[in-house]
Amino acid sequence: MKIYFAGSIRGGEPDREWFQQLIQYIKQYGRVMTEHSFDFSYAEEIKKDDEWIYTTDMGWLKESDALIAEITAPSFGVGYEIAKAETWGIPLLMLYRKTPKRKPSAMLNGNKNLPMIVYNEKKEVLDAIDAFLKGLNQSA
């Protein structure tokens, strides 16, 4: 299974350690297409232009079997990836950590076709990922 992981890199402050933990967990289900994008030490060493990033990421997303998006930190790019996945019929799961004085995007939260897990604890997220990806494997 090919899984596209999305999270804020340039938008809201990225939660680097959490993203890397999620990617390591998701890898038990298949290949994480964007894994290298969240190796921040590598990403800072190798600068790619925006056109390369767009073309590469859209190619990876299009060939992915699923999208998992951590949306706690606002990101135009992640919102764009979610919209593309919805348009292309790619199953997706959004993860949002309850955050004081912040709410998820109304455009994402208001679309009841997009499953969103609102969480406080790590276990809630891991259980949601398990259910989502196991459900995809069973329907395949």
C-alpha positions in Angstrom: 0.0 0.0 0.0 1.2 3.5 -0.8 0.3 6.1 1.8 0.7 9.8 1.4 1.3 11.6 4.7 0.7 15.4 4.8 1.4 17.9 7.5 2.4 21.5 7.7 6.0 22.3 6.7 5.9 25.9 5.7 2.5 26.9 7.2 2.0 26.7 11.0 5.0 25.5 13.0 5.6 21.9 12.1 5.5 19.3 14.9 8.6 17.6 13.6 9.0 14.9 16.2 5.2 14.0 16.1 5.2 13.8 12.3 8.2 11.5 12.4 6.5 9.3 15.0 3.4 9.1 12.8 5.3 8.2 9.7 7.2 5.4 11.5 3.9 4.0 12.7 2.2 4.3 9.3 5.1 2.5 7.7 3.9 -0.9 9.1 1.0 -0.7 6.6 3.1 0.2 3.5 5.3 2.8 1.9 5.0 6.4 3.1 5.5 8.3 -0.2 6.4 11.6 1.6 8.7 10.1 4.3 11.8 12.0 3.1 9.8 15.3 3.2 9.6 15.1 7.0 13.3 14.3 7.5 13.8 18.0 8.3 17.6 17.8 8.5 17.7 16.4 5.0 15.0 18.8 3.7 17.0 21.8 4.9 20.2 20.5 3.2 18.6 19.9 -0.2 16.6 22.8 -1.5 14.1 22.1 -4.2 12.2 24.7 -6.1 8.5 25.1 -5.7 7.7 23.7 -9.1 9.7 20.5 -8.4 7.9 20.1 -5.0 4.4 20.6 -6.6 5.1 18.2 -9.5 6.7 15.5 -7.3 4.1 15.7 -4.5 1.1 15.7 -6.9 2.6 12.6 -8.6 3.0 10.8 -5.3 -0.5 11.7 -4.2 -2.1 10.6 -7.4 -0.4 7.1 -7.1 -1.2 6.8 -3.4 -3.8 4.4 -2.0 -4.6 6.7 0.9 -3.9 10.1 2.4 -3.3 10.7 6.1 -3.2 14.4 7.0 -2.2 15.9 10.3 -4.1 19.3 10.2 -3.5 20.8 13.6 -1.1 23.5 12.2 -2.7 25.4 9.4 -1.3 24.8 5.9 -2.5 25.9 2.5 -0.5 23.1 1.0 -2.1 20.4 3.1 -5.6 21.8 2.4 -4.8 21.6 -1.3 -3.6 18.0 -1.0 -6.8 17.1 0.8 -8.9 18.7 -1.9 -7.0 16.9 -4.6 -7.4 13.6 -2.8 -11.1 14.1 -2.4 -11.4 15.0 -6.1 -9.4 12.0 -7.2 -11.3 9.6 -4.9 -8.3 8.8 -2.7 -9.5 7.7 0.8 -8.3 10.1 3.5 -8.1 10.6 7.2 -7.5 13.9 8.9 -6.0 14.2 12.4 -6.6 17.3 14.5 -5.2 17.7 18.0 -7.5 19.7 20.3 -5.8 23.0 20.7 -6.8 25.9 23.0 -7.9 29.0 21.1 -7.7 27.2 17.8 -10.2 25.3 15.6 -9.8 23.2 12.5 -10.5 24.8 9.2 -14.2 25.3 8.6 -13.8 24.1 5.0 -12.4 20.8 6.3 -14.5 20.4 9.4 -17.7 21.4 7.6 -17.2 18.8 4.9 -18.9 15.7 6.4 -17.4 13.5 3.6 -14.0 14.0 5.1 -13.3 11.9 8.2 -11.6 13.8 10.9 -10.3 12.5 14.2 -10.1 15.1 17.0 -7.6 13.8 19.5 -5.9 14.5 22.8 -3.9 11.4 23.3 -1.4 9.6 21.0 -3.3 6.3 21.4 -6.5 7.8 19.9 -4.5 8.7 16.8 -2.8 5.3 16.5 -6.2 3.5 16.9 -7.7 5.7 14.3 -4.9 5.1 11.8 -5.2 1.3 12.5 -8.9 1.3 11.8 -8.6 3.5 8.7 -5.8 1.5 7.1 -7.1 -1.9 8.1 -10.5 -0.9 6.7 -8.8 -0.1 3.4 -7.0 -3.4 3.3 -10.2 -5.3 3.9 -12.1 -3.5 1.1 -9.3 -4.1 -1.4 
